[in-house]
Amino acid sequence: MANWKQRFRSSRRVTRRSAAALGAVALCLAAIGVALALAAGPPSISITATPTVTTVGGVNYSNSSSASFSYAGSGGSGVYSSYSCTLDGGTAAACGSGASGTRSYTGLTNGSHTFSVTVTDNSAKTSTAATYTWTVDTVAPNTTISTAFTNDVTNTATPSIAFASSERPTPRATPTRRPPPSPSPST
């Protein structure tokens, strides 16, 4: 802590700028030969940095029309008075206070969505927004298989199957071999 003295000749404002780390700073005042009414104990000044907020999201693609988010503030004064949430750039709404919070949305339409949250500490400093973007797709693709086998059976060890889809496919099928049909008993 830096020590310094200032001699007052009249009513005067003193500003002390320091490169000291952020944190609490104690300011002690004393008057010699002057009648002043001072409060008991020294005043204290708290200097805080702007808080940050961290969101926790899920996958970038979802087939659910609902989404839930959790978030937590950090830095700043360490005491968080409020969180403010927006969805898709809409109007900000209060969404909690304290160390962390959660927000859920339902009835989301298909397409891209962006959730954003800010935190304000008890020193009235607000963080920059933390954002999370994802895509909702609740419509299953239309898929048709255009390869036909007689009686759904083939004797090819590596059959080729052709299909078409209304969306870009991600094949995840593994063909299984069925045993050949048993011969009918002769009479």
Secondary structure, DSSP 4 states (H G I P E B T S, - for coil): --------SSS--------PPSSEEE-----SSS-----SS--EEE--PPEEEEEE---SEES-S-EEEEEEEEETTS-EEEEEEEETT---EE---SSEEEEEE-SPPSEEEEEEEEEEETTS-BPPPEEEEEEE--SPPPEEE----GGG----SS----EEESS---------PPPPPPPPPP-
